Amino acid sequence: MEKQGDFWLLAVVLLAVVNISAAEDKAVYFKVGGELGLRPTFSGRITSILWKLKADLMAEWVEGVVPLVYYGRFKTRTTLNTTSGHLVLKDTTKDDEGLYTMEINNVVQNERFLAKAIEEVPAPTVELQPLICNADMESCELTCHLPTKEAEPITYSWKEGDGEWEQKKKDIEITKTETARVKTYSCKMTNPVSEKESKPKDNPFFQDDPVPNHGVVVGVLIALVVAFVVTVAGCGFWKKKEIKGWYIKKRGNNVSETDNGHIASSSGGASPTPEDVPLKGEA
């Protein structure tokens, strides 16, 4: 009998471990004084629901039995949708951080929410690394500087001049050869509760007419020379054929018979004049 009791105790412990391991904690963020929304993905019909923050009861409803009720410090700040199970908590404080759990239809759900209060991101600044970065150097780094760590998690985006925002890392590299046409750089920080942009930072490598890449210049010159040679050769071949045809035609016309039977040579004799040619009817 004692062994059977030990077996059931072990089974209960294992079941609890399985349930804990299957639980899915979703990270959610809110700013102090703002709003926290918790949206479970339960898709069935809800007949009862109970929300908790840690061990504190927040809201409860049982269809036809318990009307919707809010508990303790959540009474005036909480709204529960009994159809979807979504919960909204307003005027949040640091005390609202923690693990939110729920029971739907008398079943503890594996979907849980781990809430954390974070600050809004302040306006970032773009800083050069090294600080002495100048046009005489080959490359430098730009960093999107944040004066606080209380706004994490943060994503970073960068913009060249008036271009489009592109999500990148906090630090980016700029080089003299590749960024000479970019006048300014701007960065943007985004977290789950806010978004801020920096002021544009001048690019130390910017040039109105940047020095061309020598490799590119040499390649272009070679291409131009090749094109010129091919064009000249083609024209010479065409001209040669034209001159040869003209010469053959000229030789054929060097000796020709006129209408009065005389032979005229273009090399030695004179061409007949209009007076030498008999008119019709005078022959």
C-alpha positions in Angstrom: 0.0 0.0 0.0 2.9 2.3 0.8 4.5 1.6 -2.5 1.3 2.4 -4.3 1.1 5.8 -2.5 4.7 6.5 -3.5 3.8 5.7 -7.1 0.9 8.2 -7.2 3.0 10.9 -5.6 5.7 10.4 -8.2 3.1 10.5 -11.0 1.7 13.9 -9.6 5.2 15.3 -9.4 6.0 14.2 -13.0 2.8 15.7 -14.3 3.6 19.0 -12.6 7.0 19.0 -14.1 5.5 18.3 -17.6 3.0 21.1 -17.2 5.7 23.5 -16.1 8.0 22.5 -19.0 5.1 22.9 -21.5 4.2 26.4 -20.2 4.9 29.1 -22.7 6.0 32.4 -21.2 5.6 35.3 -23.6 7.6 38.4 -22.9 5.5 41.6 -22.9 6.5 45.2 -22.1 4.8 48.3 -20.9 5.8 51.8 -19.8 5.0 53.1 -16.3 1.7 55.1 -16.5 0.8 53.4 -19.8 -1.3 50.4 -20.8 -0.6 46.6 -20.7 -2.6 44.4 -23.0 -2.6 40.6 -22.6 -4.1 38.6 -25.5 -4.3 34.9 -25.2 -4.7 32.8 -28.3 -7.5 30.5 -26.9 -9.9 29.8 -29.8 -12.7 27.8 -28.2 -15.9 29.0 -26.4 -15.2 30.5 -23.0 -17.6 29.7 -20.1 -15.3 30.7 -17.3 -12.0 32.6 -16.9 -9.7 33.7 -14.1 -6.7 35.9 -14.4 -3.8 36.2 -11.8 -0.7 38.3 -11.4 1.7 35.9 -9.5 -0.6 34.8 -6.6 -2.9 37.9 -6.7 -6.4 37.5 -8.2 -7.2 40.1 -10.8 -10.4 39.2 -12.6 -12.9 36.4 -12.6 -16.1 35.4 -14.5 -18.2 32.2 -14.7 -21.1 32.1 -17.1 -24.4 32.2 -15.3 -22.8 31.7 -11.9 -20.2 34.5 -11.1 -20.7 37.9 -12.7 -17.5 39.7 -13.9 -15.6 40.8 -10.9 -12.3 42.6 -10.4 -10.1 42.2 -7.3 -8.0 44.5 -5.0 -5.8 47.1 -6.7 -7.0 46.0 -10.1 -10.6 47.0 -9.7 -10.5 50.4 -11.4 -7.7 49.7 -13.9 -8.7 46.4 -15.5 -11.0 45.4 -18.4 -11.7 41.8 -19.3 -13.3 40.6 -22.5 -15.1 37.4 -21.5 -15.5 36.3 -25.1 -11.8 36.4 -26.2 -10.2 36.3 -22.7 -8.2 39.5 -23.5 -7.2 41.6 -20.5 -6.2 45.3 -20.5 -4.5 46.9 -17.5 -4.3 50.7 -17.4 -2.2 53.2 -15.4 0.5 50.7 -15.0 3.2 50.8 -12.3 6.4 48.9 -11.5 4.3 46.7 -9.2 2.5 45.4 -12.3 5.7 43.5 -13.4 5.6 39.8 -13.1 4.1 36.5 -14.4 0.4 36.7 -15.5 -1.5 33.4 -15.7 -5.1 32.4 -16.5 -7.5 29.6 -16.1 -10.0 29.1 -18.9 -13.0 26.7 -18.5 -11.4 25.6 -15.2 -8.1 24.6 -17.0 -4.8 26.3 -16.3 -3.4 27.5 -19.6 0.1 26.9 -20.7 0.2 30.3 -22.3 1.6 32.8 -19.8 2.8 36.4 -19.9 5.9 37.7 -18.3 5.5 41.5 -18.1 8.3 44.0 -17.6 8.2 47.8 -17.3 10.6 49.7 -19.6 11.3 53.3 -20.3 10.7 55.1 -23.6 13.8 55.4 -25.7 15.4 58.9 -25.5 16.5 60.7 -28.6 19.7 58.9 -29.7 22.9 60.6 -31.0 25.2 59.4 -33.8 28.8 59.2 -32.6 32.0 58.7 -34.6 34.5 56.0 -33.5 37.2 57.0 -33.2 36.2 60.5 -32.2 39.1 61.9 -34.3 37.7 60.3 -37.5 38.4 62.5 -40.5 38.8 62.5 -44.3 42.4 61.4 -44.1 41.4 58.0 -42.7 40.2 55.0 -44.8 37.3 53.9 -42.5 35.4 54.7 -39.3 32.5 53.4 -37.3 29.2 55.1 -36.4 27.4 54.1 -33.3 23.8 54.9 -32.3 24.4 56.0 -28.8 21.8 55.4 -26.1 22.3 57.1 -22.7 20.3 54.5 -20.7 19.9 50.7 -20.5 16.4 50.8 -19.1 14.7 51.0 -22.5 15.8 47.5 -23.7 14.9 45.6 -25.9 15.8 48.0 -28.8 16.1 47.6 -32.5 18.3 50.0 -34.6 17.7 51.5 -38.0 20.0 53.7 -40.2 19.3 56.2 -42.9 21.7 57.7 -45.5 20.9 61.3 -46.3 17.2 61.5 -47.2 17.0 57.8 -48.1 14.9 55.0 -46.6 15.4 53.5 -43.1 17.1 50.1 -43.0 17.2 48.0 -39.9 20.9 47.3 -38.9 23.1 46.8 -35.9 23.9 49.5 -33.3 27.3 50.1 -35.0 28.0 50.4 -38.7 31.2 50.9 -40.7 31.7 53.7 -43.2 34.6 53.9 -45.7 36.1 56.6 -47.8 35.7 54.8 -51.1 32.1 53.6 -50.6 30.4 56.4 -48.8 31.9 59.6 -50.3 28.5 60.4 -51.9 26.6 60.2 -48.6 26.3 63.6 -46.9 24.8 62.6 -43.6 23.8 59.6 -41.5 20.9 59.3 -39.1 19.9 56.5 -36.7 16.6 55.5 -35.1 15.8 53.5 -32.0 12.6 51.5 -31.5 11.4 49.5 -28.5 8.0 48.0 -27.7 6.7 51.3 -26.2 8.4 54.1 -28.2 10.5 55.2 -31.1 13.0 58.1 -31.5 15.3 59.5 -34.3 18.7 61.2 -34.0 19.7 64.4 -35.7 21.7 63.9 -39.0 25.4 63.5 -38.5 27.8 64.8 -41.2 29.8 62.2 -43.0 33.6 63.0 -42.6 34.2 61.3 -46.0 31.6 63.2 -48.0 32.8 64.9 -51.2 30.8 66.7 -53.8 33.1 65.3 -56.5 34.6 62.2 -54.9 38.0 61.0 -56.1 37.2 58.2 -58.6 38.3 54.7 -58.0 41.5 54.2 -60.0 40.6 50.6 -61.0 37.3 51.7 -62.4 39.0 54.6 -64.3 41.6 52.2 -65.9 38.8 49.8 -66.9 36.8 52.5 -68.5 39.8 53.8 -70.4 40.7 50.3 -71.7 37.1 49.8 -72.9 37.1 53.1 -74.7 40.5 52.3 -76.4 39.2 48.9 -77.5 36.0 50.5 -78.9 38.0 53.1 -80.7 40.3 50.5 -82.4 37.4 48.4 -83.4 35.6 51.4 -84.9 38.6 52.6 -86.8 39.3 49.1 -88.2 35.7 48.7 -89.2 35.7 52.1 -91.0 39.0 51.3 -92.7 37.7 48.0 -94.0 34.6 49.7 -95.3 36.6 52.5 -96.9 38.9 50.1 -98.5 36.0 48.3 -100.2 34.6 51.6 -101.3 37.9 52.9 -102.8 38.5 49.6 -104.6 35.0 49.7 -106.1 35.5 53.3 -107.2 38.9 52.5 -108.7 37.5 49.5 -110.8 34.6 51.7 -112.0 37.0 54.5 -112.9 39.2 52.2 -114.9 36.1 50.9 -116.8 35.2 54.5 -117.7 38.8 55.5 -118.7 38.1 54.4 -122.3 34.6 55.0 -123.7 33.0 55.4 -127.2 31.2 58.7 -127.8 28.1 59.1 -130.0 30.2 60.1 -133.1 32.5 57.1 -133.0 35.6 58.8 -131.6 37.5 57.3 -128.6 38.1 59.7 -125.6 40.6 59.0 -122.9 40.1 60.5 -119.5 43.9 60.4 -118.9 45.1 62.0 -122.1 42.2 63.3 -124.3 39.8 66.1 -123.6 36.2 65.3 -122.9 33.8 66.3 -125.7 32.1 69.6 -125.3 28.5 70.3 -126.0 29.4 71.9 -129.3 31.2 68.7 -130.5 28.1 66.6 -129.9 25.9 66.6 -133.1 22.3 67.5 -132.6 19.5 65.1 -133.7 18.8 65.5 -137.4 22.4 66.8 -138.2 24.0 63.4 -138.6 
